[in-house]
């Protein structure tokens, strides 16, 4: 009896050690994946383009067979054929024409004439007088940035009769048009110049101050900051509110949030994290709009406050805060799902496997999208209805095949790995 008890204890210990070993093996696999991805993010290009490895396919296959490390994510074959939907061959893009492009026809032209001196208008052969037979015209792009001072001369009137006979003489001054920043030296054009450089070109204010300095106009960084803030507070917020109403009236809105760090924000440490929530219209919208909404956190109350009772289609990643909008129809972004499989492929010691198979599905979907935008609709058919018909015919079978494939491998993948994360995220 004592021997049986001792054997049972030892068996339990062996089983516990086996469980601990498996857990440690999974932990090691996860850390190896994280290390591989960290190295790639630091040293390798960040592109997510997938290149088919066909040049050394045979050699790679033999290496995979010889270097099996016992950590396959799936025990059974994972290859799946893409459904044949009759997708036509993609048309080859036209090659770029060589040579310099002509300058835009709508730019104003300033004619500068060059003529020969009188003593050069004689024939070098017979010394007879030459006649003008035409001209050779070439065009150059001329951009000239000049700082000028706008003097506002307001007429001032007074009454001579009141000046002679009255106690006070009224003085009337001609009014000026309303100024964007009353009391400021900046005109609307100057403010537009500063705002475009800062927000469109991404120029920091200290460099913008250097630009003004080179133009011979010393404008401090503090003054530029006041111009930017005052323009936003007095004018741009009204444009933002109008664009927000216009965006919420559209059928499709894309949403995403990303981290930002603000160095000097009242009530927050410089090392704390804030978020920029970004909303934009669909790619084929007749009125394209992109809006940025800065918030100190990542809570669900922020998209709820911004979108309100929006009833259209909302496309986002898998973050649960987006799904809390009750009135919207939520769609998942395929690019975020594909990124998970791309990371899983990068983290593998061996190329190929389930991540590569998944990317084949996504690459086929992207190819279908490119062709759907390039094809010409039938006569009497709108581009939107044509693209829907094209997707129903070619994209839906690929999506069905992807779903079936993911369902098939889901029970076989190790959960706490990059592949497991990609599969669960996609589902």
C-alpha positions in Angstrom: 0.0 0.0 0.0 2.8 2.3 0.9 4.5 1.5 -2.5 1.3 2.2 -4.4 0.9 5.5 -2.6 4.5 6.4 -3.3 4.1 5.5 -7.0 0.9 7.6 -7.2 2.8 10.5 -5.6 5.6 10.2 -8.1 3.2 9.9 -11.0 1.5 13.0 -9.9 4.8 14.8 -9.6 5.8 13.6 -13.1 2.5 14.8 -14.5 2.9 18.2 -12.7 6.4 18.5 -14.1 5.2 17.7 -17.6 2.5 20.3 -17.3 5.1 22.8 -16.0 7.4 21.9 -18.9 4.7 22.4 -21.5 3.8 25.8 -19.9 7.5 26.8 -19.9 7.9 25.6 -23.6 4.9 27.8 -24.5 6.4 30.7 -22.5 9.7 30.3 -24.3 8.0 30.1 -27.7 6.1 33.3 -26.9 9.2 35.2 -25.7 11.1 34.0 -28.8 8.3 35.4 -31.0 8.3 38.7 -29.1 12.1 38.9 -29.4 12.0 38.2 -33.2 9.4 40.8 -33.8 11.2 43.4 -31.6 14.4 42.8 -33.7 12.4 43.2 -36.9 10.7 46.4 -35.7 14.1 47.8 -34.8 16.2 46.8 -37.7 14.0 45.5 -40.6 11.8 47.5 -43.0 8.3 48.1 -41.6 6.5 47.3 -44.8 3.8 44.6 -44.6 4.0 43.6 -48.2 4.1 39.9 -48.7 6.5 38.5 -51.2 6.0 34.9 -52.5 9.3 33.0 -52.0 9.4 31.1 -55.3 13.0 31.5 -56.3 14.3 29.2 -53.6 11.1 27.3 -52.9 12.6 23.9 -53.1 15.6 24.7 -51.0 13.4 26.4 -48.4 11.1 23.3 -48.3 14.0 21.0 -47.7 15.3 23.2 -44.9 12.0 23.2 -43.2 11.9 19.4 -43.2 15.4 19.2 -41.8 15.0 21.9 -39.1 11.8 20.8 -37.5 12.1 22.0 -33.9 8.9 20.4 -32.6 7.1 23.7 -32.2 4.7 23.5 -35.1 1.6 25.5 -34.5 -0.7 23.0 -36.3 -0.2 19.2 -36.3 -2.1 18.6 -39.6 -1.6 20.0 -43.1 -2.9 23.6 -43.3 -2.7 24.2 -47.0 -6.0 25.4 -48.6 -6.7 26.2 -52.2 -8.2 29.6 -53.1 -11.6 29.3 -54.7 -11.7 29.8 -58.4 -14.2 32.6 -59.0 -13.3 33.3 -62.6 -11.4 36.4 -61.6 -10.0 37.9 -64.9 -6.3 38.5 -65.2 -5.2 41.9 -64.0 -4.3 44.4 -66.6 -0.7 45.5 -66.6 -0.2 49.1 -65.5 0.9 51.4 -68.2 4.6 52.3 -68.0 5.5 55.8 -66.9 6.3 58.1 -69.8 9.8 59.4 -69.7 10.7 63.0 -69.9 9.8 66.1 -68.0 6.1 66.7 -67.3 4.5 69.9 -68.7 3.8 72.6 -66.2 0.1 73.0 -65.3 -1.8 74.9 -67.9 -3.8 76.9 -65.2 -0.7 78.6 -63.8 -0.4 82.2 -64.9 2.3 82.9 -67.5 4.7 85.8 -67.4 6.3 86.5 -70.7 10.0 87.5 -70.8 11.4 88.3 -74.2 15.0 88.0 -75.3 16.1 89.6 -78.5 19.4 89.9 -80.3 21.3 93.2 -80.2 21.1 95.2 -83.4 24.7 94.5 -84.3 24.0 90.8 -84.0 21.1 90.8 -86.5 23.3 90.5 -89.6 24.0 87.3 -91.3 27.3 85.7 -90.3 27.6 84.3 -93.8 26.8 87.2 -96.2 26.5 90.1 -93.7 23.0 91.0 -95.0 20.3 92.0 -92.5 18.3 89.1 -91.1 14.6 89.0 -90.6 12.7 87.6 -87.6 11.2 84.2 -88.6 9.7 83.2 -85.2 10.7 82.4 -81.7 11.7 79.5 -79.4 9.6 79.4 -76.2 10.7 77.4 -73.1 9.0 77.3 -69.7 10.5 77.4 -66.2 8.8 77.2 -62.9 9.2 80.5 -61.0 8.2 80.7 -57.3 8.9 83.9 -55.4 8.1 84.3 -51.7 8.0 87.9 -50.7 7.1 89.5 -47.4 5.2 92.8 -47.8 3.6 95.2 -45.4 0.0 96.0 -45.9 -0.8 99.6 -44.9 -4.4 100.1 -44.1 -5.1 103.8 -44.7 -8.5 104.6 -43.2 -10.0 108.0 -44.2 -10.7 110.3 -41.3 -13.5 112.9 -41.5 -14.4 115.9 -39.3 -17.0 118.7 -39.5 -15.5 122.2 -39.9 -18.8 123.8 -38.9 -18.9 122.0 -35.6 -15.3 122.8 -35.2 -16.1 126.5 -35.4 -19.4 126.6 -33.6 -19.8 123.5 -31.6 -18.5 122.3 -28.3 -17.2 119.0 -29.7 -16.3 118.0 -33.2 -17.4 114.5 -34.3 -14.7 112.5 -36.1 -15.7 109.6 -38.4 -13.1 107.1 -39.6 -13.8 104.7 -42.5 -14.3 101.2 -41.2 -12.1 98.2 -42.2 -13.3 94.7 -43.0 -13.4 92.4 -40.1 -10.0 91.0 -39.3 -9.3 87.3 -38.3 -7.3 88.4 -35.3 -8.2 92.0 -34.3 -5.1 93.9 -33.1 -2.7 91.4 -34.6 -0.2 92.2 -37.4 -1.0 89.0 -39.2 -3.4 89.1 -42.1 -5.6 86.2 -43.1 -3.0 85.2 -45.7 -0.2 85.3 -43.1 -2.2 83.1 -40.8 -3.0 80.7 -43.6 0.7 80.5 -44.4 1.6 79.7 -40.8 -1.2 77.1 -40.4 -0.4 75.3 -43.6 3.3 75.1 -42.8 2.6 73.7 -39.3 -0.3 71.3 -40.0 0.0 70.3 -43.6 3.8 70.3 -44.0 4.5 69.4 -40.3 6.9 72.3 -39.8 7.7 73.1 -36.1 7.1 76.6 -35.0 10.8 77.3 -34.3 11.6 76.4 -37.9 8.7 78.6 -39.1 10.2 81.4 -37.1 13.5 80.9 -38.9 11.6 81.0 -42.2 10.2 84.5 -41.3 13.7 85.5 -40.1 15.2 84.7 -43.5 12.4 86.7 -45.2 13.6 89.7 -43.1 10.6 89.6 -40.8 11.5 88.7 -37.2 8.5 86.9 -35.7 8.9 85.1 -32.4 7.9 81.5 -31.8 5.5 82.8 -29.0 3.8 85.0 -31.5 3.4 82.2 -33.9 1.9 80.0 -31.2 -0.6 82.7 -30.3 -1.6 83.0 -34.0 -2.2 79.3 -34.2 -4.2 79.0 -30.9 -6.3 82.1 -31.5 -7.1 81.0 -35.1 -8.3 77.7 -33.7 -10.3 79.2 -30.9 -11.9 82.0 -33.0 -12.5 80.3 -36.4 -11.3 76.7 -37.0 -13.5 75.1 -34.3 -16.6 76.2 -36.3 -15.2 74.5 -39.4 -14.5 71.4 -37.3 -18.1 71.3 -35.9 -19.5 71.7 -39.4 -17.3 68.9 -40.8 -18.3 66.7 -37.8 -22.0 67.1 -38.7 -21.2 66.4 -42.3 -19.2 63.3 -41.5 -21.9 61.9 -39.2 -24.4 62.2 -42.1 -22.4 59.9 -44.3 -23.1 56.1 -44.7 -19.6 54.9 -43.7 -17.1 56.1 -41.0 -13.7 54.7 -40.3 -12.4 55.0 -36.8 -9.1 54.4 -35.1 -7.1 55.6 -32.0 -3.4 56.0 -31.5 -1.2 57.1 -28.7 0.3 60.6 -28.4 2.6 62.1 -25.8 2.0 65.7 -24.7 5.0 67.1 -22.8 3.4 70.1 -21.1 -0.2 69.4 -20.3 -1.9 70.7 -17.2 -2.6 68.0 -14.6 -0.7 65.2 -16.5 2.9 64.0 -16.2 5.0 64.3 -19.4 5.5 60.6 -19.5 1.7 59.8 -19.4 -0.1 58.6 -22.5 -2.9 60.4 -24.3 -4.8 59.4 -27.4 -5.7 60.9 -30.7 -9.0 59.5 -32.0 -9.2 59.7 -35.8 -12.4 59.6 -37.8 -12.6 59.6 -41.6 -15.1 59.1 -44.4 -14.9 56.2 -46.8 -12.4 56.2 -49.7 -14.9 56.8 -52.4 -16.9 59.5 -50.5 -18.0 62.5 -52.5 -17.0 64.7 -49.5 -13.8 63.2 -48.0 -13.4 64.3 -44.4 -10.7 63.4 -41.8 -11.1 64.6 -38.2 -8.7 64.3 -35.2 -10.2 64.3 -31.7 -7.6 64.5 -28.9 -8.6 62.9 -25.6 -6.6 62.1 -22.4 -7.8 58.4 -22.4 -8.9 55.4 -24.3 -12.4 54.9 -22.8 -15.5 54.1 -24.7 -17.1 57.4 -23.7 -15.0 59.2 -26.3 -16.3 57.6 -29.5 -19.8 57.6 -28.0 -19.6 61.4 -27.4 -18.1 62.1 -30.8 -20.4 59.9 -32.9 -23.5 60.2 -30.7 -26.5 58.3 -32.2 -24.8 57.6 -35.5 -26.8 54.9 -37.4 -24.5 54.2 -40.3 -21.6 51.8 -40.8 -18.6 52.0 -38.5 -15.4 50.3 -39.5 -12.6 49.9 -36.9 -10.2 47.4 -35.5 -11.1 44.9 -32.8 -11.0 47.3 -29.8 -14.2 46.8 -27.8 -14.9 50.5 -27.2 -16.0 50.9 -30.9 -18.6 48.1 -30.4 -20.4 50.0 -27.7 -22.1 52.3 -30.1 -25.6 50.7 -30.2 -27.0 52.4 -33.3 -24.1 51.8 -35.6 -23.4 48.7 -37.7 -19.9 47.6 -36.9 -17.5 46.2 -39.4 -14.0 44.8 -38.7 -11.0 46.1 -40.6 -9.3 43.4 -42.7 -6.0 45.3 -42.7 -5.8 44.9 -38.9 -6.5 41.1 -39.1 -3.9 40.7 -41.9 -1.3 42.5 -39.8 -1.7 39.8 -37.1 -0.8 37.1 -39.6 2.0 39.2 -41.0 3.5 39.5 -37.5 3.0 35.7 -36.9 4.9 35.0 -40.1 7.8 37.3 -39.1 8.0 35.7 -35.7 8.4 32.2 -37.1 11.8 30.5 -37.3 10.6 28.7 -40.4 8.9 30.6 -43.3 5.5 29.3 -44.6 3.0 27.5 -42.5 -0.4 28.8 -41.4 0.5 32.5 -41.5 1.7 32.3 -45.1 -1.5 30.5 -46.0 -3.7 33.2 -44.4 -1.8 35.9 -46.2 -2.7 34.2 -49.5 -6.4 34.7 -48.7 -5.8 38.4 -47.9 -3.6 39.0 -50.9 -6.4 37.6 -53.1 -8.9 39.9 -51.5 -6.6 42.9 -52.1 -6.1 41.8 -55.7 -9.9 41.7 -56.2 -10.2 45.2 -54.7 -7.6 46.6 -57.1 -9.4 45.1 -60.1 -12.8 46.2 -58.9 -11.6 49.8 -58.9 -9.8 49.5 -62.3 -12.6 47.8 -64.3 -15.1 49.8 -66.3 -18.8 49.3 -65.4 -21.3 48.0 -68.0 -23.3 50.7 -69.9 -26.0 52.1 -67.6 -24.4 50.7 -64.4 -23.0 52.9 -61.7 -19.5 52.3 -60.3 -20.9 51.5 -56.9 -23.3 48.8 -58.1 -20.6 47.3 -60.4 -18.2 47.1 -57.5 -20.8 45.4 -55.3 -21.6 42.9 -58.0 -17.8 42.3 -58.6 -17.3 41.7 -54.8 -20.3 39.4 -54.5 -18.9 37.2 -57.3 -15.2 37.2 -56.3 -14.7 38.3 -52.7 -17.5 36.5 -51.0 -16.2 33.0 -51.9 -12.7 33.9 -50.7 -14.1 35.2 -47.4 -16.1 32.0 -47.0 -13.0 30.0 -47.6 -11.0 32.1 -45.2 -13.7 31.6 -42.5 -13.8 27.9 -43.0 -10.0 27.6 -42.9 -9.7 29.7 -39.7 -12.5 27.6 -38.1 -10.6 24.5 -39.0 -7.3 25.5 -37.5 -8.6 27.4 -34.5 -8.7 24.3 -32.2 -5.2 23.2 -33.2 -3.2 26.4 -32.6 -1.4 27.2 -29.4 -3.5 30.0 -27.9 -0.7 32.2 -26.4 1.3 32.7 -29.6 1.2 35.2 -32.4 -0.6 32.7 -34.7 -3.2 32.1 -31.9 -3.7 35.8 -31.4 -4.2 36.3 -35.2 -6.7 33.5 -35.4 -8.7 34.6 -32.4 -8.6 38.2 -33.5 -9.8 37.4 -37.0 -12.7 35.3 -35.7 
